[in-house]
Amino acid sequence: MGGGKRSAGEGKSATGADTVSIGQAMHDLIRELYPICRSITGEGFRRSLEIVSRIIPLVRQEVPTGTPVFDWTVPKEWNIRDAYIKDSAGNRVVDFNAHSLHILNYSIPVHERIKLAELRPRLYALPEKPDLIPYRTSYYKETWGFCLSQRQLDSLADGEYEVCVDSTLADGHLTYGEFFIKGETDQEVLISCHSCHPSLCNDNLSGMALASFLAAALKDRHLRYSYRFLFIPGAIGAVTWLARNAERAWAIRHGLVVACVGDPGNMTYKKSRRGDAEIDRAVIHVLKHSGRPYSVREFSPYGYDERQYCSPGFNLAVGSLSRTPHGEFPEYHTSADNTDFVRADALEHSLETYLEVLELLEANRTYRNLSPHCEPQLGKRGLYSSMGGYTHSPEDQMALLWVLNLADGEHSLLDMAERAGMKFPVVKYAAERLLKAGLLEEIRT
């Protein structure tokens, strides 16, 4: 599993399903969610959570408008039924029903006739990408507007147009979904994805799909850590969750923010604010030994919700594991981020990478050598080749020696793997053999 070089059609995935089918199932979920107009509040968000709930049993949380959450306030709830611009002949030249990106997200209701010159300041296009519709929002300033391609904008003739935004902006609730898997300990691994963007497949839906299938893969396993999955509106959702759970956020030992995991680019990891947390080292170790190109970025307070989890008042060990980072693929926040852009094989590989990281965290234990005075005789325990004189020992035998040497009660298996330059599973297997032979004891922390 993980970052090997096999093609998407070979073998089995870590979930036990055929790799093509698991990637295709993730892509199918994205296709179902794609038409829904989601925002930071409203029925589109709830409808999306209902669809995810067919895969994992989400618990839906509702937080009333006006609730203080640190320096923020839960906003009014926005819902939209229809929106259009009609020309003098009654033709819909811009139609929300044709694409949910056509509306400036959070537009207040309006229905009037307006000349093109007055309408133009409310029309958003991309001159440098004339065939694409941009994604634009106005969450915290009450206004209205439309998004359209530059070609559509250029085709509008002078004259009067009928504009209609059939929406509501009123007191309601902010909604988020939560799924919790209880492990042996109360220490948690957090997986968080923003779920608030309309019709954007890589930046939004790929994260929702991966989080859903990752949770489904873990929910019936015997786990060391507890796992908390959050499906939240971007920024305000993480702020709200942290405000409501400030006294128990200490339980989060490791965390990942998941987004942009369906494009064909290489894996990219953005470190937590701490920079050298166990999650940072675990992800980098998996990527380093994957056999695939990858990149690592230092922490920045700009980005997705890792910036909330890593704010100085919490400083949680939460990084972000993606493929091409947000803003660095030309389809970002445009209508080109569609179902054709995300790929089943990329989704499947991203899922496998996440699983490999979590399996490393689960297995990263610390041991003490019970025979620390010189090397114990491994041959008589069936752990070492009976024939000596080789210039290079096989990797599994070298792993035994590294584990015995570093098992001082202070070095974890990840420490050992990094020091030895070996893949974590090789070191883990060596430790299991030595433990079975009575040469190690686990240090409980």
Buried (B, 14 or more C-beta within 10 A) or exposed (E): BBBBEEEBEEEEBBBEBBBBBBBBBBBBBBBBBBEBBBBBBBBBBBEBBEBBBEBBEBEBBEBEBEBEBEEBEBBBBBBBEEBBBBBEEEEBBBBBEEBBBBBBBBBBBBEEEBEBEEBEEBBBBBEEBEEBBBBBBBBEEEEBBBBBBBEBBEEBEEEEBBBBBBBBBEEBBBBBBBBBBEBEEEBBBBBBBBBBBBBBBBBBBBBBBBBBBBBBBBBEEEBBBBBBBBBBBBBBBBBBBBBBBEEEBEBBBBBBBBBBBBBEBEBBBBBBBBEEBBBBBBBBBBBBBBEBEBEBBEBEEEBBBBBBBBBEEBEBBBBBBBBBBBEEBEBBBBBBBBBEBBBBBBBBBBBBBBBBBBBBBBBBBBBBBBBBEEEBEBEEBEBBEEEEEEEEBEBBBBBBBBBBBBBEEEBBBBBBBBEBEBBBBBBBBBBBBBBEBEBBEEBEE
